[in-house]
Amino acid sequence: MAEAGPGVLDFVVNSVQNRAAHYRERAAHLRSLAEGEPFGHLREKLTELADQFEELAESLTMRPHVAAKHTQGPTPHPPPGTPPEPPPDPSRPPPMTDPPAPIPIPRPERPPPIDDPPPSPAA
Protein backbone atom coordinates (compact mmCIF):
# COMPACT_ATOMS: atom_id res chain seq x y z
CA MET A 1 0.00 0.00 0.00
CA ALA A 2 1.40 3.40 -0.91
CA GLU A 3 2.19 5.81 1.86
CA ALA A 4 0.21 9.01 2.14
CA GLY A 5 2.22 11.90 0.79
CA PRO A 6 2.03 15.55 1.76
CA GLY A 7 -0.62 16.17 -0.91
CA VAL A 8 -3.00 13.72 0.76
CA LEU A 9 -2.33 15.23 4.18
CA ASP A 10 -3.02 18.72 2.83
CA PHE A 11 -6.25 17.47 1.28
CA VAL A 12 -7.41 15.96 4.59
CA VAL A 13 -6.52 19.11 6.55
CA ASN A 14 -8.27 21.34 3.99
CA SER A 15 -11.31 19.08 3.97
CA VAL A 16 -11.60 19.23 7.76
CA GLN A 17 -11.16 23.01 7.73
CA ASN A 18 -13.82 23.37 5.03
CA ARG A 19 -16.28 21.25 7.01
CA ALA A 20 -15.60 23.28 10.16
CA ALA A 21 -16.22 26.51 8.22
CA HIS A 22 -19.46 25.07 6.81
CA TYR A 23 -20.67 24.13 10.31
CA ARG A 24 -19.87 27.64 11.57
CA GLU A 25 -21.89 29.12 8.67
CA ARG A 26 -24.82 26.86 9.60
CA ALA A 27 -24.53 27.99 13.21
CA ALA A 28 -24.57 31.65 12.17
CA HIS A 29 -27.61 31.06 9.97
CA LEU A 30 -29.46 29.30 12.80
CA ARG A 31 -28.64 32.17 15.18
CA SER A 32 -30.05 34.69 12.71
CA LEU A 33 -33.22 32.61 12.43
CA ALA A 34 -33.42 32.43 16.22
CA GLU A 35 -33.19 36.23 16.52
CA GLY A 36 -36.26 36.66 14.32
CA GLU A 37 -38.27 33.84 15.90
CA PRO A 38 -41.24 35.15 17.93
CA PHE A 39 -41.88 31.84 19.75
CA GLY A 40 -39.57 31.37 22.71
CA HIS A 41 -39.53 27.58 22.53
CA LEU A 42 -38.49 27.54 18.86
CA ARG A 43 -35.95 30.32 19.48
CA GLU A 44 -34.34 28.19 22.22
CA LYS A 45 -34.23 25.11 19.98
CA LEU A 46 -32.63 27.07 17.13
CA THR A 47 -30.03 28.46 19.54
CA GLU A 48 -29.32 24.96 20.89
CA LEU A 49 -28.83 23.70 17.32
CA ALA A 50 -26.49 26.60 16.56
CA ASP A 51 -24.48 25.75 19.69
CA GLN A 52 -24.22 22.12 18.56
CA PHE A 53 -22.93 23.17 15.13
CA GLU A 54 -20.35 25.42 16.81
CA GLU A 55 -19.22 22.55 19.04
CA LEU A 56 -18.97 20.27 16.02
CA ALA A 57 -16.87 22.85 14.16
CA GLU A 58 -14.66 23.29 17.22
CA SER A 59 -14.15 19.53 17.54
CA LEU A 60 -12.84 19.43 13.94
CA THR A 61 -10.37 22.26 14.40
CA MET A 62 -6.84 20.90 14.66
CA ARG A 63 -4.99 21.86 17.81
CA PRO A 64 -1.25 22.75 17.50
CA HIS A 65 -0.13 19.71 19.53
CA VAL A 66 -2.26 17.41 17.36
CA ALA A 67 -0.98 18.99 14.13
CA ALA A 68 2.64 18.57 15.30
CA LYS A 69 2.02 14.87 15.92
CA HIS A 70 0.74 14.42 12.34
CA THR A 71 3.65 16.21 10.64
CA GLN A 72 6.07 13.33 11.24
CA GLY A 73 3.81 10.93 9.33
CA PRO A 74 2.04 7.76 10.34
CA THR A 75 5.25 5.73 10.92
CA PRO A 76 8.25 7.23 12.75
CA HIS A 77 11.55 6.81 10.93
CA PRO A 78 14.50 5.01 12.55
CA PRO A 79 17.24 7.22 14.01
CA PRO A 80 19.92 8.38 11.59
CA GLY A 81 22.74 5.88 11.16
CA THR A 82 20.52 2.84 11.73
CA PRO A 83 21.37 0.19 9.11
CA PRO A 84 18.45 -0.80 6.89
CA GLU A 85 16.78 -4.11 7.54
CA PRO A 86 17.76 -6.59 4.80
CA PRO A 87 14.94 -7.96 2.65
CA PRO A 88 13.94 -11.60 3.19
CA ASP A 89 15.98 -14.19 1.31
CA PRO A 90 13.76 -15.51 -1.53
CA SER A 91 15.64 -18.83 -1.63
CA ARG A 92 14.57 -19.69 1.94
CA PRO A 93 11.05 -20.79 2.74
CA PRO A 94 9.02 -18.52 4.98
CA PRO A 95 9.23 -19.30 8.70
CA MET A 96 6.89 -22.02 9.86
CA THR A 97 4.21 -21.25 12.34
CA ASP A 98 2.16 -23.63 14.40
CA PRO A 99 -0.67 -25.09 12.35
CA PRO A 100 -4.11 -24.02 13.41
CA ALA A 101 -6.00 -26.30 15.75
CA PRO A 102 -8.25 -28.75 13.92
CA ILE A 103 -11.87 -27.83 13.76
CA PRO A 104 -14.03 -30.60 15.21
CA ILE A 105 -16.55 -31.82 12.69
CA PRO A 106 -19.60 -33.50 14.21
CA ARG A 107 -20.27 -36.77 12.54
CA PRO A 108 -23.69 -38.40 12.65
CA GLU A 109 -23.91 -41.67 14.48
CA ARG A 110 -24.23 -44.70 12.27
CA PRO A 111 -27.52 -46.48 12.57
CA PRO A 112 -27.32 -50.06 13.81
CA PRO A 113 -26.92 -52.60 11.01
CA ILE A 114 -30.13 -54.01 9.63
CA ASP A 115 -30.36 -57.77 9.65
CA ASP A 116 -30.76 -59.31 6.25
CA PRO A 117 -34.38 -60.21 5.60
CA PRO A 118 -35.13 -63.96 5.72
CA PRO A 119 -34.79 -65.65 2.37
CA SER A 120 -38.04 -65.98 0.50
CA PRO A 121 -39.10 -69.51 -0.48
CA ALA A 122 -38.18 -70.39 -4.00
CA ALA A 123 -41.15 -70.89 -6.19
Secondary structure, 3 states (H helix, E strand, C coil): CCCCCHHHHHHHHHHHHHHHHHHHHHHHHHHHHHHHCCCHHHHHHHHHHHHHHHHHHHHHCCCHHHHHHHHCCCCCCCCCCCCCCCCCCCCCCCCCCCCCCCCCCCCCCCCCCCCCCCCCCCC
